[in-house]
Amino acid sequence: QVQLLESGGGLVQAGGSLRLSCAASGSIGIILGMGWYRQRPGTQRELCATITRDGLTTYADSVKGRFTINRDNVRNTLSLQMNSQRPEDTAVYFCTADILQSGRGRRDYWGQGTQVTVSS
């Protein structure tokens, strides 16, 4: 059993910063790729950033240059540093992990989400 738990969401003014964290626990096995997605009410989830096990990153154009994704393979944690935030960044942010488990195969896991609200 694997659980992902996000933290760090909250209220921030436009131009401010927040740092989101995601902690993986349980029978983790090997974590391959990890990422952050976000979703506004009534919309589809959209990719923000991904990071491989070796630390290679990709970013959506909407957050490139403002957000930074990082991971710690010893502590099994993931982070998203969000700078220069805009009202359109308001969303529920989700942590995801591609995990390989012995006898269970390869599967994507998702956290419960954490709310980020950016005020003008």
C-alpha positions as CSV (number, residue, x, y, z in Angstrom):
1,Q,0.0,0.0,0.0
2,V,1.3,3.4,-1.0
3,Q,0.1,6.9,0.1
4,L,1.0,10.3,-1.2
5,L,0.3,13.3,1.0
6,E,0.6,16.9,-0.2
7,S,1.1,19.9,2.1
8,G,2.0,23.6,1.8
9,G,-1.1,24.9,0.0
10,G,-2.9,28.0,1.2
11,L,-3.6,31.7,0.4
12,V,-1.0,33.9,-1.3
13,Q,-1.1,37.3,-2.9
14,A,-0.2,37.8,-6.6
15,G,3.6,38.0,-6.9
16,G,4.2,35.9,-3.8
17,S,5.6,32.4,-3.3
18,L,4.5,29.0,-2.0
19,R,6.3,25.8,-1.6
20,L,4.4,22.5,-1.9
21,S,5.6,19.2,-0.6
22,C,4.6,15.6,-1.2
23,A,5.6,12.7,1.0
24,A,5.4,9.1,-0.1
25,S,4.9,6.3,2.5
26,G,4.0,2.6,2.7
27,S,5.3,-0.2,0.5
28,I,6.9,2.1,-2.0
29,G,9.2,-0.1,-4.0
30,I,11.0,2.0,-6.6
31,I,9.7,5.4,-7.5
32,L,10.3,6.1,-11.2
33,G,8.8,9.4,-12.5
34,M,7.1,12.0,-10.3
35,G,5.1,15.1,-11.1
36,W,2.7,17.8,-10.2
37,Y,-0.6,18.4,-11.8
38,R,-3.3,21.1,-11.1
39,Q,-7.0,21.3,-11.7
40,R,-9.5,24.2,-11.6
41,P,-13.1,23.5,-10.8
42,G,-14.9,22.1,-13.8
43,T,-11.7,21.7,-15.8
44,Q,-9.4,18.8,-16.7
45,R,-6.2,18.3,-14.8
46,E,-3.2,19.8,-16.5
47,L,0.5,19.0,-16.2
48,C,2.7,21.5,-14.3
49,A,6.0,19.6,-14.1
50,T,7.6,16.2,-14.1
51,I,10.9,14.8,-12.8
52,T,12.6,11.5,-13.5
53,R,14.4,9.4,-10.9
54,D,17.7,10.9,-12.1
55,G,16.4,14.5,-11.7
56,L,15.6,15.4,-15.3
57,T,12.7,17.9,-15.4
58,T,10.0,19.1,-17.8
59,Y,7.6,22.1,-17.3
60,A,4.4,23.3,-18.8
61,D,4.8,26.6,-20.7
62,S,2.4,28.3,-18.2
63,V,4.8,27.7,-15.3
64,K,8.2,27.6,-16.9
65,G,10.6,30.0,-15.3
66,R,8.4,30.5,-12.3
67,F,8.0,27.0,-10.8
68,T,10.8,24.5,-9.8
69,I,10.2,20.8,-9.2
70,N,12.6,18.8,-7.1
71,R,12.8,15.4,-5.4
72,D,14.7,13.6,-2.6
73,N,15.1,9.9,-3.3
74,V,16.3,9.2,0.2
75,R,13.4,10.8,2.0
76,N,10.9,9.9,-0.8
77,T,9.6,13.4,-1.1
78,L,8.7,15.8,-3.9
79,S,8.5,19.5,-3.9
80,L,7.2,22.4,-6.1
81,Q,8.6,25.8,-5.5
82,M,6.1,28.4,-6.9
83,N,7.4,31.9,-7.4
84,S,5.8,35.0,-9.0
85,Q,2.4,33.5,-8.6
86,R,-0.6,34.7,-10.6
87,P,-4.3,34.5,-10.0
88,E,-4.6,31.9,-12.8
89,D,-2.4,29.6,-10.7
90,T,-5.4,29.1,-8.3
91,A,-6.1,25.4,-8.4
92,V,-6.0,22.1,-6.5
93,Y,-2.5,20.8,-6.9
94,F,-1.9,17.0,-7.1
95,C,1.3,15.0,-6.5
96,T,1.7,11.9,-8.6
97,A,4.3,9.1,-8.6
98,D,5.0,6.2,-11.0
99,I,5.9,3.3,-8.7
100,L,7.2,-0.1,-9.5
101,Q,6.3,-2.7,-6.8
102,S,7.5,-6.3,-6.7
103,G,4.6,-8.6,-7.6
104,R,2.3,-5.7,-8.2
105,G,3.7,-4.1,-11.4
106,R,4.0,-0.5,-12.3
107,R,1.2,2.0,-11.3
108,D,0.5,5.7,-11.0
109,Y,-0.4,6.9,-7.5
110,W,-2.1,10.2,-6.7
111,G,-2.2,12.4,-3.6
112,Q,-5.5,13.9,-2.3
113,G,-4.6,17.4,-3.5
114,T,-3.9,20.7,-1.8
115,Q,-5.6,24.0,-2.5
116,V,-3.7,27.0,-3.7
117,T,-5.5,30.3,-3.9
118,V,-3.7,33.4,-5.4
119,S,-5.5,36.7,-4.7
120,S,-5.1,39.9,-6.8
